[in-house]
């Protein structure tokens, strides 16, 4: 029994390495495949609990490793979209390895914090879950307004006291354009006809790769960015800022894990609001934000399990598969077993993230950075066509210029998360 459980965790860990490092492959893909293959896997001696442990190990490992393609390749998923710009900026400053280490620290720290805050949050949501669910549209509207109203733009001396209004207008433009694109894309997902089917196709690949990945790479090409030599920089971030980043990320991820129809991408927006400052130009804030984003993603995965245990509703494809394997109500002993699995796989994922993150620059250094950017851009286009078809590439091409606007307008990239916020708001307000 114990040998099979360890083997299950190792299999899930290996799948997490694959989904975390290869853009376009998500944990939900493997979760649904494992669920579909569960009868055949059971014939090999694995129980449904073992298969659920594989899925959980895959989900947690993925939240550690997915920062690597986001930083080094500019290829994000929904969880790492907002980390691309500060991570890419650190890469161009020769601090790519530091960005990866900060991310690993954020994910590992969030495991500890998530377990510490689990009990009080369970009590909180026991009282306010229905209220928050019924008023989710207004909560999201408040988040959107805060995003716009707290935008102060890129500081340039002599601009005048009212220039912040211009930047707030720019922020609203980016948010609305990305939101309209998201609404159109999600509303016409049935037009996707992928040439290669791997799990459930998602238009998010086209949207997020265009807005947050290809746009950054294209700007690097246009500005003729050169990848400097990467060094083992010390993490010059005060411990209180690291702890704050972990705490903010953990709480944001935990909150969103309970809410129906709200993805972890929204949780990163909450974390972004909590950590003020111009992340694109203030390295300290950028470093703290990377810690926070990674903590958000890992915490969201942990609390997805806890929410399933408490309210019986899954909040991700992985948790749908776990529910189908072990039942709608998890007993305490099973949850405790799964939490032990999370702790064990987190240790392995932390080590793997740092190991791979430290060695990736030596591979990149062998090639011309401009050619790498162009090769990745071409790879992203091919990937979108394969997984999302002609409609997907059309959405991708529309997303790229919108994703470039924040750079030229001097506002934060997080406003492009309107691509998720506005469609979800429309859903809760019954629009469309």
C-alpha positions in Angstrom: 0.0 0.0 0.0 2.7 2.5 1.0 5.0 1.5 -1.9 2.1 2.1 -4.3 1.4 5.5 -2.7 5.0 6.5 -3.1 5.0 5.3 -6.7 1.8 7.3 -7.3 3.3 10.5 -5.9 6.4 10.0 -8.1 4.3 9.5 -11.2 2.3 12.6 -10.4 5.6 14.5 -9.8 6.9 13.4 -13.2 3.6 14.5 -14.9 3.9 17.8 -13.1 7.4 18.3 -14.5 6.0 17.7 -18.0 3.0 20.0 -17.6 5.0 22.7 -15.8 7.8 22.9 -18.3 5.9 22.5 -21.6 3.7 25.4 -22.4 0.2 24.5 -23.5 -0.1 21.4 -21.3 -2.1 21.9 -18.1 -2.7 19.8 -15.1 -6.4 19.5 -16.1 -5.2 17.6 -19.2 -3.5 14.9 -17.2 -6.2 14.8 -14.5 -8.9 14.0 -17.1 -6.7 11.5 -18.9 -5.9 9.7 -15.6 -9.6 9.7 -14.7 -10.5 8.2 -18.1 -7.7 5.6 -17.7 -8.6 4.8 -14.1 -10.1 1.3 -14.9 -6.9 0.3 -16.7 -4.7 1.8 -14.0 -6.8 -0.1 -11.4 -5.9 -3.4 -13.1 -2.3 -2.7 -12.3 -3.1 -2.6 -8.6 -3.6 1.1 -8.0 -6.7 2.2 -6.1 -8.7 5.3 -6.8 -7.0 7.0 -3.9 -3.6 6.3 -5.5 -4.8 7.8 -8.8 -6.2 10.9 -6.9 -2.7 11.2 -5.2 -1.1 11.2 -8.7 -3.5 14.0 -9.8 -2.8 16.0 -6.6 1.0 15.6 -6.9 0.8 16.7 -10.6 -1.2 19.8 -9.6 1.2 20.9 -6.9 4.4 20.2 -8.9 3.0 22.2 -11.8 2.6 25.3 -9.6 6.3 25.2 -8.8 7.7 24.4 -12.3 5.5 26.6 -14.5 7.5 29.7 -13.6 10.4 28.4 -15.7 8.8 28.7 -19.1 7.2 32.0 -18.0 10.5 33.6 -17.2 12.9 32.0 -19.7 10.5 31.6 -22.6 7.9 34.2 -22.0 5.3 31.4 -22.3 2.8 31.8 -19.5 -0.3 29.9 -18.4 -3.2 31.5 -16.4 -1.3 31.1 -13.2 1.9 32.8 -14.3 0.6 35.4 -16.7 1.3 38.4 -14.5 4.8 37.1 -13.5 6.0 37.2 -17.1 6.9 40.9 -17.2 8.8 41.3 -13.9 10.4 37.9 -14.4 11.5 38.8 -17.9 12.8 42.1 -16.7 14.9 40.2 -14.1 16.1 37.9 -16.8 17.3 40.9 -18.9 19.1 42.2 -15.7 21.0 38.9 -15.4 18.8 37.7 -12.6 16.8 35.0 -14.2 18.0 32.4 -11.7 17.0 34.7 -8.8 13.5 35.0 -10.2 13.2 31.3 -10.3 14.4 30.9 -6.7 12.0 33.6 -5.5 9.2 31.8 -7.2 10.2 28.5 -5.6 10.4 30.2 -2.2 7.0 31.7 -2.7 5.4 28.3 -3.6 7.1 26.5 -0.7 6.3 29.2 1.8 2.6 29.2 0.7 2.3 25.5 1.6 3.2 26.3 5.2 1.1 29.4 5.4 -1.9 27.7 3.7 -1.9 25.0 6.4 -1.7 27.6 9.1 -4.6 29.7 7.8 -6.7 26.8 6.8 -8.8 26.5 10.0 -9.7 30.2 10.3 -10.5 30.5 6.6 -12.8 27.4 6.9 -14.7 29.1 9.7 -14.8 32.4 7.7 -16.2 30.8 4.6 -18.6 28.7 6.6 -20.3 32.0 7.6 -19.8 34.1 4.5 -19.5 31.7 1.5 -23.2 32.2 0.4 -22.9 36.0 0.7 -19.8 36.1 -1.4 -21.1 33.8 -4.0 -24.3 35.9 -4.3 -22.4 39.2 -4.6 -19.5 37.9 -6.7 -20.2 40.2 -9.6 -20.0 43.3 -7.3 -16.8 42.0 -5.7 -15.2 41.7 -9.1 -16.4 45.1 -10.1 -14.8 46.6 -7.0 -11.5 44.8 -8.0 -11.7 46.2 -11.5 -12.3 49.8 -10.2 -9.5 49.5 -7.7 -7.1 48.3 -10.5 -7.9 51.4 -12.6 -8.1 54.0 -9.7 -4.7 52.9 -8.2 -2.9 53.2 -11.5 -0.5 56.2 -11.3 1.5 55.4 -14.4 5.2 55.6 -15.2 6.8 58.5 -13.3 8.4 61.1 -15.4 9.6 64.4 -13.8 7.7 67.5 -14.9 4.5 65.8 -16.1 2.2 67.7 -13.9 -0.1 66.8 -11.0 -3.0 65.6 -13.2 -1.1 63.3 -15.4 -2.3 60.3 -13.3 -5.7 60.8 -14.9 -4.2 60.1 -18.3 -2.8 56.8 -17.0 -6.0 55.8 -15.4 -7.7 56.3 -18.8 -5.0 54.2 -20.4 -5.6 51.5 -17.8 -9.3 51.5 -18.5 -8.6 51.2 -22.2 -6.4 48.2 -21.8 -8.8 46.5 -19.3 -11.8 47.1 -21.6 -10.0 45.9 -24.8 -8.7 42.8 -23.2 -12.1 42.2 -21.5 -14.0 42.5 -24.8 -11.6 40.2 -26.5 -12.0 37.7 -23.7 -15.8 37.9 -23.9 -15.7 37.3 -27.7 -13.3 34.5 -27.4 -15.1 32.7 -24.6 -18.5 33.2 -26.2 -17.3 31.6 -29.4 -15.1 28.7 -28.0 -17.2 26.3 -30.1 -15.5 27.7 -33.2 -12.2 26.1 -32.1 -11.2 23.1 -34.1 -7.8 22.0 -32.9 -5.6 20.0 -35.2 -4.2 18.1 -32.2 -6.4 17.1 -29.3 -4.8 16.7 -25.9 -7.4 16.8 -23.1 -9.9 19.6 -23.2 -8.9 22.5 -25.5 -9.0 26.0 -23.9 -9.1 29.4 -25.6 -7.1 30.6 -22.6 -4.0 29.3 -24.4 -4.5 31.8 -27.3 -5.6 34.7 -25.0 -2.8 34.4 -22.4 0.0 33.4 -24.7 -0.9 36.5 -26.9 -1.5 39.0 -24.1 1.4 38.0 -21.8 3.8 35.9 -23.7 4.2 36.7 -27.4 3.7 40.5 -26.7 6.7 40.5 -24.3 8.8 38.5 -26.7 7.9 40.8 -29.7 8.8 43.9 -27.7 12.2 42.2 -26.9 12.7 41.6 -30.6 11.7 45.2 -31.6 13.9 46.8 -29.0 16.7 44.4 -29.8 17.1 43.2 -26.3 20.2 41.2 -25.5 20.3 38.5 -22.9 23.1 39.2 -20.5 25.1 36.6 -18.7 23.1 35.1 -15.8 24.6 35.0 -12.4 23.8 33.6 -8.9 22.6 36.9 -7.5 21.9 37.0 -3.8 18.2 37.5 -3.0 18.4 41.1 -1.7 14.9 41.1 -0.5 14.2 41.8 3.2 12.7 38.8 5.0 9.6 40.8 6.0 8.9 41.5 2.3 9.4 37.8 1.5 7.0 36.9 4.2 4.5 39.6 3.1 4.6 38.3 -0.5 4.0 34.7 0.7 1.2 35.8 3.0 -0.5 38.0 0.4 -0.2 35.2 -2.2 -1.4 32.5 0.1 -4.5 34.5 1.2 -5.4 35.6 -2.3 -5.1 32.0 -3.6 -7.1 30.7 -0.7 -10.0 33.1 -1.1 -10.4 32.5 -4.9 -10.2 28.7 -4.4 -13.7 28.9 -2.7 -15.4 31.0 -5.3 -17.3 29.5 -8.3 -16.2 30.5 -11.8 -13.2 32.5 -10.5 -9.8 31.3 -11.7 -6.4 31.6 -10.0 -5.7 34.3 -12.5 -8.1 36.6 -10.6 -6.2 35.7 -7.4 -3.0 37.1 -9.0 -4.8 40.3 -9.6 -5.7 40.5 -5.9 -2.1 39.9 -5.0 -1.0 42.6 -7.5 -3.4 45.1 -5.8 -2.0 44.2 -2.4 1.6 44.8 -3.4 1.7 48.4 -4.6 4.4 50.1 -6.6 5.5 50.1 -10.2 6.5 46.5 -10.7 7.9 47.1 -14.1 10.5 49.6 -12.9 11.1 48.9 -9.2 13.0 45.7 -8.9 12.2 45.1 -5.2 8.5 45.2 -5.8 8.9 43.0 -8.9 10.8 40.4 -6.7 8.1 40.5 -4.0 5.4 40.1 -6.6 7.0 37.0 -8.1 7.0 35.5 -4.6 3.4 36.5 -4.2 2.2 35.1 -7.6 3.9 31.8 -7.0 2.4 31.6 -3.5 -1.0 32.4 -5.0 -0.9 29.5 -7.4 0.3 26.9 -5.0 -2.1 28.1 -2.3 -5.0 28.0 -4.8 -4.2 24.3 -5.5 -4.0 23.4 -1.8 -7.3 25.2 -1.0 -9.0 23.7 -4.0 -8.7 20.4 -2.0 -9.8 21.9 1.3 -12.8 23.6 -0.4 -13.8 20.2 -1.9 -13.6 18.7 1.5 -15.7 21.4 3.2 -18.3 22.4 0.7 -18.2 19.4 -1.7 -17.7 21.5 -4.9 -14.6 21.2 -7.1 -13.0 24.4 -8.3 -10.7 23.0 -11.0 -10.5 20.1 -13.5 -8.1 18.3 -11.2 -10.5 18.5 -8.3 -13.4 17.3 -10.5 -11.3 14.2 -11.2 -10.4 13.8 -7.5 -14.1 14.1 -6.6 -15.1 11.5 -9.2 -12.4 9.1 -7.9 -13.0 9.3 -4.2 -16.5 10.6 -3.9 -18.2 14.0 -3.2 -17.4 14.0 0.5 -13.8 13.4 1.7 -13.3 12.1 5.2 -10.8 13.8 7.5 -8.2 10.9 7.3 -8.2 11.0 3.5 -7.7 14.8 3.5 -4.8 14.3 6.0 -3.3 11.8 3.7 -3.5 14.1 0.7 -2.0 17.0 2.8 1.0 14.7 3.5 1.3 14.0 -0.2 1.3 17.8 -0.8 4.1 18.3 1.7 6.2 15.5 0.3 5.8 16.5 -3.3 6.4 20.2 -2.5 9.9 19.3 -1.2 10.7 17.5 -4.4 9.2 20.2 -6.6 11.1 23.0 -4.8 14.4 21.2 -5.4 13.6 20.4 -9.0 12.6 24.0 -9.7 15.9 25.4 -8.4 17.9 22.6 -10.1 16.3 23.2 -13.6 16.2 27.0 -13.1 19.9 27.2 -12.4 20.8 25.2 -15.5 18.5 26.7 -18.1 20.6 29.8 -18.6 23.7 27.8 -19.6 21.5 26.3 -22.4 20.2 29.7 -23.5 23.6 31.2 -23.5 24.6 29.0 -26.4 22.2 30.8 -28.7 21.6 34.4 -30.0 18.8 35.9 -27.8 17.0 37.5 -30.7 16.9 34.2 -32.5 15.7 32.5 -29.4 12.8 35.1 -29.1 11.9 34.6 -32.8 12.1 30.8 -32.5 9.8 30.9 -29.4 7.4 33.2 -31.1 7.1 30.8 -34.0 6.8 27.9 -31.6 3.9 29.7 -29.8 2.1 30.3 -33.1 2.5 26.7 -34.1 1.3 25.5 -30.6 -1.8 27.8 -30.7 -2.7 26.5 -34.2 -2.3 22.9 -33.1 -4.2 23.1 -29.9 -6.8 25.9 -30.8 -7.1 25.8 -34.6 -7.8 28.7 -36.9 -10.1 30.6 -34.5 -7.4 30.2 -31.8 -4.7 31.8 -33.9 -7.1 34.7 -34.8 -7.7 35.3 -31.1 -3.9 35.1 -30.5 -3.2 37.7 -33.2 -5.8 40.0 -31.7 -4.3 39.6 -28.2 -0.7 40.4 -29.1 -1.1 44.1 -29.9 -3.4 44.6 -26.8 -0.7 42.9 -24.7 1.9 45.4 -26.0 -0.2 48.5 -25.1 0.7 48.6 -21.4 4.4 48.8 -22.3 3.9 51.8 -24.7 1.3 53.5 -22.5 3.3 53.2 -19.4 0.7 51.3 -17.3 0.8 48.0 -15.5 0.4 44.8 -17.4 -2.1 43.5 -14.9 -4.9 45.5 -16.5 -4.8 43.0 -19.4 -6.3 40.5 -16.8 -9.5 42.1 -17.8 -9.5 39.2 -20.3 -10.7 37.1 -17.3 -12.3 39.6 -15.0 -14.8 41.1 -17.4 -16.2 37.8 -18.8 -16.6 36.4 -15.3 -18.3 39.7 -14.2 -20.7 39.4 -17.2 -21.5 35.9 -16.1 -22.4 36.9 -12.6 -24.5 39.9 -13.7 -26.3 37.7 -16.3 -25.0 39.7 -19.3 -24.5 37.8 -22.6 
